[in-house]
Amino acid sequence: MIATAPLLISNSFPPGPPEQRYLYIIPDTDLGVVFVPLGLIPHRDETAVRKVVSDAIHDSIAYRINAKMPGHGYKEQEGGFLLSVLHSAGRSELTWGMWTIVLTGINGYVQAYPGYDFQFTIRRYEPADIAGSVIGAGFAKTR
């Protein structure tokens, strides 16, 4: 049996190193992001990280809010830092509007925990669905 770390749930980022599994509930939305750190990367270029997230936000707002993300997902890279996401098949599909909202959470994570690469799962919560459904997954890491 594989043990998993407990899931910390919040709508803010606690101080200190990131939790092993952290569900960030995006305020005023039906979306959450489960972050799992991949490790601290010494001397990571945080300027490149901020540029990747900023470019991703600018790219995503160019689409209609309800336009579905393409099957190949989305990637943005600057220097040695890569952000990638794919949508997951299910009851709900990841749209560009949702991705824009998720990027605000990703931006909060990289500001709260500089130097940490991570993977993430995007969940959508509908009324009476406390588990939520996975609508996307990806990573942000130094290559």
C-alpha positions, -999 to +999 in steps of 0.1 A: +000+000+000+013+034-010+010+061+017+001+096+005+007+128+024-024+144+039-040+171+018-039+206+033-068+227+020-069+265+021-076+296+000-042+312+008-006+300+008+008+293+042+043+305+051+073+282+050+082+255+026+053+241+006+032+212+019+036+178+002+000+180-012-018+213-011-053+221-024-056+257-031-093+268-034-094+297-058-115+323-041-150+331-056-147+302-081-156+265-084-120+257-091-092+243-070-056+234-077-037+205-060+000+215-059+027+188-053+062+202-049+089+184-070+118+199-050+137+231-043+159+241-073+189+262-060+196+293-080+164+289-102+159+319-124+129+335-108+128+362-135+122+335-161+095+319-139+076+352-135+079+358-173+065+323-181+035+329-158+029+364-171+032+353-208+008+324-201-017+348-186-015+371-216-018+342-240-048+328-222-068+361-220-065+364-258-091+335-261-128+336-255-135+327-219-156+296-228-133+284-256-120+249-248-083+243-245-070+222-275-061+185-271-024+192-271-028+216-241-006+246-236+031+251-230+052+282-222+090+282-217+116+308-209+152+298-205+152+266-186+117+269-170+087+252-185+050+254-177+027+228-192-009+218-189-032+192-205-069+190-201-085+158-188-115+141-203-145+142-180-177+158-172-162+193-174-136+205-199-108+230-192-115+263-209-091+292-215-111+312-190-106+285-163-069+283-172-066+321-168-081+318-133-058+288-124-028+309-135-036+334-108-032+305-083+000+293-100+013+329-097+005+329-060+023+296-055+055+307-073+055+339-053+049+321-020+075+294-027+103+307-049+127+280-061+102+251-059+092+232-090+058+215-088+032+195-105-005+203-103-040+190-108-069+213-116-103+203-101-137+217-106-163+215-078-200+215-086-228+217-060-229+186-038-196+173-054-171+175-025-145+155-043-145+176-075-136+164-109-102+166-125-103+188-156-065+193-161-030+185-149+004+198-156+038+209-142+061+239-137+097+228-136+133+237-144+148+217-173 
